[in-house]
Amino acid sequence: MLPLSSKEIFLKRIEDNLVSNDSQARGLALKVLSALPSFLTTRLNVQHLILHILTTTTDTRERTIATRTIQKISSCSDLFAKSIMS
């Protein structure tokens, strides 16, 4: 497991791509995050960015990736899953 500082640096770099104007960069960042859902159980800012992408994108591929990422985070975080359902 990565030391906390390395996790924070890694997530910050991925987070920068989530706010990119490039839908391919956002899609790749979402794919990376979907492979590491346990990193995101307490990262509300990243969770909100993913939800924002899901609700604002017009790109079907990006929406599909965001949906999969949310499903994977929800499987690791009951709180996140409950917040989406409300």
N, C-alpha and C positions, 0 to 999 in steps of 0.2 A: 504494500500500500504506500502511496506517495505521502511524504510529509505535508503537513497542512499548508505551508507556504508554497510548495510546488503545486498543490491542488488549486490554490487561489490564483496563482499565475496562469495555470492552464485554463481554468474556467473564465478568467478575465479575457484571455485571448479568443476563446470561443465566443464569449459574450459580445465582443467587438464585431464578430461576423454576423451575429443575430440582428444587429442594427444596421447592417450594410444595405446599400441600395441594390446590391447584386443578389438576385433571387437564387442563383447557383451557389453563392457563398453561404447564404442563409440555409439552403437545403443541405449542404455539406456539414455545416455546423449542427444542424438538427440531427443528422445521421450520427455524428460523433456522440452527441448528447444521448441519443436513444440507446447507444451501446453502453452508456455509463449512468444509468438512472439513479444509482445509489449516491452519486455525487450531488444530485439535485434535490434531495429530499428536504433540505433546509434552505435552499437558495431561492427565496421567493422572487427576487428580481428576475432571475433567469426563467422561472416558471411563468411569470407575467409576460415576459418577452415572447415566450413560445405561444401563449394564449393569444397575444396580440397578433402574431404572425398568422395564426389559425383564422382569426376573425377578419383580418384585413387583406390577406393575399388574394390575388385573382389567378394565381398560378396553381392549377390543379395538382401538379406534382408536389409542389411545396406544401400545399394543404394536406395531402396524403401523408407526407413525411412528418409534418407537425402533429397530425392525429396519432400516428404510430408512436411518436416520442411521448406524447401526453399519456397514451395507454401504458407505456413502459414506466413512466414516472409514477403513475397512479398505482401500479402494481407494487411499488416500493414505499409509497407514502399514502396512508389512509387519509391523512389530513388534506393532501392535495386532491385526492379522488373525491372527497366530500365537498371540497370547495368548488370543484368543477360542476358537480351535480346541483348545486344551489343556485 
